[in-house]
Amino acid sequence: MGYGAENLTMDLRSKLFSNILSQDMGYFDSPLHASGKICTRLATDVPNLRSAIDFRLSTVIMTLISMLAGIVLAFFYGWQMAFLVVGILPLLGIGQALRVRVMGGKHRKNAKDFEDSGKVAMEAIEHVRTVQALTKEEAFHQKFCDYLDAPHRDALRESFIQGVAYGFATSIVYVLNCCSYRLGLYLIVSSIMMPTRVLRVMYAITISSSTLGFASAYFPEYMKAAFAGGIIFNMLKQKSSIDNLTHDGKKEKLSGAITFKNVKFSYPERPQIEVLKGLSFTAKPGETLALVGPSGCGKSTVVSLIERFYDVKDGQVLLDSHDLRSLNPYHTRSQIAIVSQEPILFDCSIADNIAYGMEVRPSQTEIENAARKANIHTFIKGLPDGYETGVGDKGTQLSGGQKQRIAIARALIRSPKILLLDEATSALDTESEKVVQEALDRAREGRTCIVIAHRLSTVVNADCIAVVKGGVIIEQGSIQLLLHMIRTHTELMAKRGFYYELTQKQTVKSASE
């Protein structure tokens, strides 16, 4: 049983985690699926289910077989005493029925409280620098304890009730033995049964009832297991509208052409708010398209749709004339790379972080070449451990510019056909921005690039600049292939439209600073 329980635990954890990873971004946007809550489910529910099928299950099975055999023997040797057993044994369920009645609705509420406490703990630990900077340690500690207070009180109450139920079940066993002795004596004195038959029946009753009280102690474990199993199998039944791990869909080799056709989109958690309201544009292979505009206008949403983190509400997103929904997500994303405003580094070496996006581990030469293109090779070689230097949790051992350049190297080593730059330099100081911008200029060469930016200074060399406002493109400037790229910026400035106003505001702001 223990062997089977461990195998089941491993299998369930594996399938559950795989199912979670296959979900689309809308799943994780929901407050019900916050990372802390999901981790709590993985950490607590699977072990709760395992506890019901380890050695405890064999004990319960043994008890049921012993009880059934005892009752059969009792009926065979003396049906009069067997009816006594059948009449008294159901009383064992009274204690557990009382427990279920009192604690029946608590498991779901307690599970939610445990999820919330896990969410608070994860937030506090993930952002411990901010928590300490704001001196909110006590506030988070109190919030954590508040969520655990109700489950703690319920657990104390359940322990008391379970103690009473266990005591009641054990006493019923002794009552059964006492009654069987009294009835057996009566049957012998009345010459209804032979003493040998009475002793056989009493022995059968004793064997069958002796383990019942012990087995009843496991009842709470089975209650927890039943609840945990319900949660786990409900999670396993949840299927994503975008299966990230599916083998279905066309696996096309992309050239990098991107087309948005009258795209409308709302986030699943805010369906009433339309973020994109008929957005259309085209980016040719090898072309750099810059999207600029105020915050909340839908620029970053474009990046999410190209990666197919979400599906469009209406319209089409085309890659090389193929509807994105008809392509295999895994294969398509392997040809796309993204560098975001806050690059995510994993707690491993610099070399491992650069190579992270590759299915087959690249050679050290390939890793170093990618680092050179990202303007980070010299810095890495100057470290005591070089490329084997650990970056710490979320890259805490590195500066923002250094993390950004490692993220660029990670993108370049994939040799993507499409490069997405989402505010890649907005959080950097002037000096770091210059170094990173040089790396990005190299990264754009030979591939389609979508640049999301607030700072207009970072997009003046784009082949096309599109101004997004209210979920649509309101202005767009492009240049002919043989014209100098700076003409794009000049062309939009000459229109004196929204792009011109945005530039003027930033110029005034920079001058005042």
C-alpha positions in Angstrom: 0.0 0.0 0.0 2.8 2.4 0.9 4.5 1.7 -2.5 1.2 2.4 -4.4 0.5 5.5 -2.3 3.9 7.0 -3.2 3.5 6.2 -6.9 0.0 7.7 -6.9 1.3 10.8 -5.1 4.1 11.3 -7.7 1.7 10.7 -10.6 -0.9 13.1 -9.3 1.6 15.8 -8.6 3.1 15.4 -12.0 -0.2 15.5 -13.8 -1.5 18.4 -11.7 1.6 20.5 -12.3 1.6 19.7 -16.0 -2.1 20.7 -16.2 -1.4 24.0 -14.5 1.5 24.8 -16.9 -0.8 24.1 -19.9 -3.3 26.7 -18.8 -3.6 30.0 -20.6 -2.9 33.4 -19.0 -6.6 33.9 -18.3 -6.4 31.1 -15.8 -3.6 32.8 -13.8 -5.3 36.2 -14.0 -8.1 34.9 -11.9 -7.7 35.6 -8.1 -8.8 32.0 -7.5 -5.6 30.8 -9.1 -3.1 33.1 -7.5 0.4 31.5 -7.4 0.3 31.2 -3.6 -3.0 29.3 -3.7 -1.8 26.9 -6.4 1.4 26.1 -4.5 -0.7 25.4 -1.3 -2.9 23.0 -3.3 0.2 21.2 -4.6 1.8 21.1 -1.1 -1.2 20.0 1.0 -3.9 18.3 -1.0 -1.9 15.6 -2.7 -0.4 14.5 0.7 -3.9 14.5 2.2 -5.0 12.2 -0.5 -2.0 10.0 -0.1 -2.6 9.6 3.7 -5.9 7.8 2.9 -4.3 5.1 0.8 -1.0 4.3 2.6 -0.9 1.6 5.3 -4.1 3.0 6.8 -6.1 1.6 3.8 -4.7 -1.8 4.4 -5.7 -1.5 8.1 -9.3 -0.6 7.1 -9.5 -3.4 4.6 -8.2 -5.9 7.1 -10.8 -4.6 9.6 -13.7 -4.9 7.1 -12.7 -8.4 6.2 -12.3 -9.4 9.8 -15.7 -8.0 10.7 -17.4 -9.7 7.7 -15.7 -13.0 8.5 -16.7 -12.7 12.2 -20.4 -12.0 11.3 -20.5 -14.9 8.9 -19.0 -17.2 11.5 -21.4 -15.9 14.1 -24.4 -16.6 11.9 -23.0 -20.1 11.1 -22.5 -21.1 14.7 -25.3 -19.1 16.4 -27.6 -16.8 14.6 -29.1 -15.6 17.9 -25.9 -14.0 18.9 -25.1 -12.8 15.3 -28.2 -10.6 15.4 -26.8 -9.0 18.5 -23.7 -8.0 16.5 -25.7 -6.7 13.6 -27.9 -4.7 15.9 -25.1 -3.0 17.9 -22.3 -2.4 15.3 -24.3 0.3 13.5 -24.0 2.4 16.7 -20.4 2.8 15.7 -21.5 5.2 13.0 -23.2 7.6 15.5 -19.9 9.2 16.6 -18.7 9.7 13.1 -22.1 11.0 11.9 -22.0 13.6 14.8 -18.5 14.6 13.7 -19.6 15.0 10.0 -22.7 17.0 11.1 -20.6 19.4 13.2 -17.6 19.8 10.9 -19.2 19.1 7.6 -19.0 22.6 6.1 -15.7 23.6 7.6 -13.3 21.8 5.2 -14.0 24.0 2.2 -13.8 27.2 4.3 -10.6 26.1 5.9 -9.1 25.1 2.6 -9.8 28.7 1.3 -8.2 30.1 4.4 -5.1 28.0 3.9 -4.9 29.1 0.3 -5.1 32.8 1.3 -2.5 32.3 4.0 -0.2 30.7 1.5 -0.8 33.6 -0.9 0.1 36.1 1.8 3.2 34.2 2.7 4.4 34.0 -0.9 3.8 37.7 -1.5 5.7 38.7 1.6 8.6 36.4 0.8 8.8 37.4 -2.9 8.7 41.1 -2.1 10.5 41.0 1.2 12.7 44.0 0.3 9.6 46.1 -0.2 7.9 44.7 2.9 10.9 45.7 5.0 11.4 49.0 3.4 7.7 49.9 4.2 8.1 48.4 7.7 5.1 46.1 7.1 6.5 43.0 8.7 4.0 43.0 11.5 1.1 43.8 9.1 1.9 40.8 7.0 2.5 38.6 10.0 -0.9 39.6 11.5 -2.7 39.0 8.1 -1.0 35.6 7.8 -2.1 34.6 11.4 -5.6 36.0 10.8 -6.2 33.6 7.9 -4.9 30.7 10.0 -6.9 31.6 13.1 -10.3 30.1 12.0 -8.7 26.8 10.8 -6.8 26.5 14.1 -10.0 26.9 16.1 -11.8 24.4 13.9 -8.9 22.0 14.2 -9.1 22.2 18.0 -12.8 21.7 18.0 -12.5 18.8 15.5 -9.8 17.1 17.7 -12.2 17.2 20.7 -15.1 15.8 18.7 -12.9 13.1 17.2 -11.7 12.2 20.6 -15.3 11.8 21.8 -16.2 9.8 18.6 -13.2 7.6 19.1 -14.0 7.0 22.7 -17.6 6.3 21.9 -16.6 3.8 19.1 -14.2 2.0 21.5 -16.8 1.8 24.3 -19.3 0.3 21.8 -16.8 -2.5 21.2 -16.7 -3.2 25.0 -20.5 -3.0 25.2 -20.8 -5.5 22.4 -18.4 -7.9 24.1 -20.3 -7.5 27.4 -23.7 -8.1 25.8 -22.4 -11.1 23.9 -21.1 -12.7 27.1 -24.4 -12.0 28.9 -26.4 -13.4 26.0 -24.1 -16.4 25.6 -24.6 -17.2 29.3 -28.3 -17.0 28.9 -28.3 -19.3 25.8 -26.1 -21.8 27.6 -28.3 -21.8 30.8 -31.4 -22.1 28.6 -29.9 -25.0 26.7 -30.5 -23.2 23.5 -26.8 -23.4 22.4 -23.9 -25.6 23.3 -21.1 -23.9 25.3 -18.6 -24.7 22.5 -20.7 -22.9 19.9 -21.2 -19.9 22.2 -17.4 -19.7 22.7 -16.9 -19.9 18.9 -19.4 -17.1 18.3 -17.9 -15.0 21.1 -14.4 -15.5 19.7 -15.6 -14.5 16.2 -17.3 -11.4 17.7 -14.2 -10.4 19.7 -12.0 -10.7 16.6 -14.3 -8.8 14.4 -14.9 -6.0 16.8 -11.5 -5.5 18.3 -10.1 -3.6 15.3 -13.2 -1.5 14.7 -12.4 1.2 17.2 -8.8 1.4 16.0 -9.9 1.7 12.4 -12.4 4.5 13.2 -9.5 6.7 14.2 -8.7 7.0 10.5 -12.0 8.4 9.6 -10.9 12.0 9.7 -8.1 11.2 7.3 -10.6 9.8 4.8 -12.7 12.9 5.2 -9.7 15.1 4.4 -8.7 12.8 1.5 -12.2 12.9 0.0 -12.2 16.7 0.1 -8.6 16.9 -1.3 -9.4 14.4 -4.0 -12.4 16.5 -5.1 -10.2 19.6 -5.4 -7.4 17.8 -7.2 -9.6 16.1 -9.8 -11.6 19.3 -10.4 -8.3 21.0 -11.2 -7.3 18.2 -13.5 -10.6 18.5 -15.3 -10.0 22.2 -16.1 -9.0 22.4 -19.7 -7.4 25.5 -21.2 -8.8 27.2 -24.4 -5.1 27.3 -25.4 -3.3 24.1 -24.6 0.4 25.1 -24.4 1.6 21.5 -24.4 -0.6 20.1 -27.2 0.9 18.4 -30.2 -2.0 19.6 -32.4 -1.8 22.5 -34.8 0.4 23.4 -37.8 4.2 23.6 -37.2 5.2 26.2 -39.7 8.7 27.6 -40.1 8.0 31.4 -39.9 9.6 34.1 -41.9 8.4 36.8 -39.4 5.5 38.5 -41.1 2.9 39.8 -38.6 -0.6 41.0 -39.4 -3.3 42.2 -37.1 -6.7 42.4 -38.8 -9.4 44.4 -37.0 -8.4 42.8 -33.7 -10.8 43.3 -30.7 -9.8 42.0 -27.3 -10.9 42.0 -23.7 -9.1 40.4 -20.8 -11.0 37.4 -19.4 -11.3 38.9 -15.9 -12.6 42.2 -17.4 -14.8 41.2 -20.3 -16.8 44.4 -20.2 -13.7 46.6 -20.9 -12.5 46.3 -24.5 -8.7 46.9 -24.6 -8.3 46.6 -28.4 -11.1 48.0 -30.5 -10.3 47.0 -34.1 -6.5 47.4 -34.2 -4.9 46.7 -37.5 -1.3 46.8 -38.7 1.3 44.8 -40.7 5.0 44.2 -40.0 7.0 42.7 -42.8 9.7 40.1 -42.3 12.9 41.8 -41.0 11.0 45.1 -40.3 11.0 46.9 -37.0 7.6 48.3 -35.9 7.4 50.6 -32.9 4.2 51.0 -31.0 4.0 54.1 -28.9 1.2 55.7 -26.9 -0.1 56.5 -23.4 -0.3 53.8 -20.7 -3.3 51.5 -20.9 -3.8 52.0 -24.6 -3.2 48.3 -25.5 0.5 48.2 -26.6 1.6 45.4 -24.3 -1.6 43.5 -25.1 -0.3 43.3 -28.7 2.8 41.4 -27.4 0.6 39.0 -25.4 -1.5 38.2 -28.4 1.5 37.6 -30.6 2.8 35.1 -28.0 -0.8 33.7 -27.9 -1.1 34.1 -24.2 -4.7 34.9 -25.0 -7.0 34.5 -28.0 -8.6 37.4 -29.7 -12.2 38.2 -29.2 -12.7 39.2 -32.8 -10.5 39.7 -35.8 -7.3 37.8 -36.7 -3.7 37.7 -35.7 -1.7 36.3 -38.7 1.9 35.0 -38.8 3.0 34.5 -42.4 -0.6 34.5 -43.4 -1.5 31.7 -41.0 -4.1 32.4 -38.3 -2.3 32.1 -35.0 -5.0 29.9 -33.6 -4.3 27.3 -36.3 -0.6 27.0 -35.3 0.9 24.8 -32.6 1.6 27.1 -29.7 4.8 25.4 -28.5 6.4 25.3 -31.9 5.4 28.9 -32.7 6.7 30.3 -29.4 10.0 28.6 -30.1 10.5 31.0 -33.0 9.6 34.1 -30.9 11.7 35.8 -28.2 10.6 38.5 -25.8 12.5 41.0 -23.6 10.3 42.7 -21.1 10.6 45.7 -18.8 11.4 43.5 -15.8 13.4 40.5 -17.0 12.9 37.3 -15.1 16.1 35.4 -14.2 16.1 32.0 -12.6 18.2 31.0 -9.5 21.0 29.4 -11.4 24.2 30.4 -13.1 24.5 33.1 -15.8 25.3 30.4 -18.4 22.2 28.4 -17.4 20.0 31.6 -17.6 21.2 32.4 -21.1 20.7 28.8 -22.3 17.3 28.4 -20.5 15.2 28.8 -23.6 16.8 26.1 -25.6 15.6 22.5 -25.7 19.2 21.3 -26.4 21.9 22.8 -24.3 24.0 25.1 -26.5 27.7 25.1 -26.5 29.8 27.4 -24.4 30.9 29.2 -27.6 27.2 29.9 -28.5 26.5 31.2 -25.1 29.4 33.6 -25.2 28.6 34.7 -28.7 25.0 35.6 -27.5 26.5 37.4 -24.5 28.8 39.5 -26.8 25.9 40.5 -29.0 24.1 41.6 -25.8 27.1 43.7 -24.5 27.5 41.6 -21.4 30.4 39.2 -22.2 33.1 41.5 -20.8 31.2 42.0 -17.5 30.7 38.3 -17.1 34.3 37.4 -17.8 35.3 39.9 -15.1 33.4 37.9 -12.4 35.4 35.5 -10.3 33.3 32.5 -11.5 32.6 33.9 -14.9 29.6 32.3 -16.6 29.1 30.0 -13.7 28.3 32.9 -11.3 25.0 32.5 -9.6 22.5 35.3 -10.2 20.5 34.7 -7.0 16.7 34.5 -6.6 15.2 36.5 -9.5 18.6 37.9 -10.3 19.0 39.9 -7.1 22.8 39.8 -7.4 22.8 41.8 -10.6 21.8 45.4 -11.5 18.8 46.2 -13.7 21.0 46.8 -16.8 22.9 43.6 -16.3 19.8 41.5 -15.9 18.3 43.1 -19.0 21.4 42.3 -21.1 21.4 38.7 -19.9 17.7 38.5 -20.9 18.7 39.9 -24.4 21.4 37.2 -24.7 18.8 34.6 -23.7 16.5 35.9 -26.5 19.3 36.0 -29.1 20.6 32.5 -28.5 17.2 31.2 -29.7 17.7 32.8 -33.1 14.1 33.9 -33.2 12.3 35.1 -36.3 10.3 37.5 -34.2 11.7 39.6 -31.4 9.3 41.4 -29.0 10.7 44.3 -26.9 8.2 45.4 -24.3 9.5 48.5 -22.5 12.9 46.9 -22.5 14.8 50.1 -21.4 12.1 52.1 -19.6 13.3 51.1 -16.1 17.0 51.8 -16.7 19.1 54.9 -16.0 20.7 56.8 -18.9 24.0 55.1 -18.9 22.5 51.6 -18.7 19.9 52.5 -21.3 22.6 53.4 -23.7 24.4 50.1 -23.4 21.2 48.1 -23.5 19.9 50.1 -26.5 23.1 49.2 -28.4 22.5 45.6 -27.7 18.9 45.9 -28.8 19.9 47.6 -32.0 22.1 44.5 -32.8 19.4 42.1 -31.7 16.9 43.6 -34.2 19.1 42.9 -37.2 17.7 40.3 -39.6 14.4 39.6 -37.7 11.0 41.1 -37.3 10.9 43.3 -34.2 7.9 44.8 -32.4 9.0 47.5 -30.0 6.8 48.8 -27.2 8.1 52.1 -25.8 7.2 55.2 -23.9 10.5 56.9 -24.5 10.4 58.1 -28.1 14.1 58.3 -28.2 14.3 54.5 -28.4 12.1 54.2 -31.5 13.3 56.9 -33.9 15.2 54.3 -35.9 12.2 52.0 -36.4 11.1 51.2 -39.9 7.6 52.1 -38.9 6.1 54.0 -35.9 2.5 53.4 -35.0 0.7 55.6 -32.4 -1.9 53.6 -30.4 -4.7 55.3 -28.5 -7.9 53.8 -27.1 -7.1 50.4 -28.6 -6.6 51.5 -32.2 -3.8 53.0 -34.3 -4.5 56.7 -34.9 -1.3 57.7 -36.6 1.3 55.7 -38.5 4.5 56.8 -40.3 6.6 54.7 -42.6 9.6 55.1 -45.0 10.5 53.6 -48.3 13.2 51.0 -48.3 15.9 53.3 -49.7 15.1 56.3 -47.4 17.0 57.0 -44.3 15.2 55.5 -41.2 15.2 58.8 -39.3 12.6 60.0 -41.9 9.9 58.1 -39.9 10.3 60.3 -36.9 10.4 63.5 -39.0 7.4 62.5 -41.0 5.2 62.0 -37.9 6.5 65.2 -36.3 5.5 67.1 -39.5 1.9 65.9 -39.1 1.7 67.7 -35.8 -0.8 65.1 -34.5 -0.9 63.0 -31.4 2.7 61.8 -31.8 3.9 65.4 -32.1 2.0 66.3 -28.8 3.5 63.3 -27.0 7.0 64.3 -28.1 6.5 67.9 -27.0 5.2 66.8 -23.6 8.3 64.6 -23.1 10.6 67.3 -24.3 9.1 69.8 -21.8 9.2 67.2 -19.0 12.9 66.4 -19.7 13.8 70.1 -19.8 12.1 70.7 -16.5 14.0 67.9 -14.9 
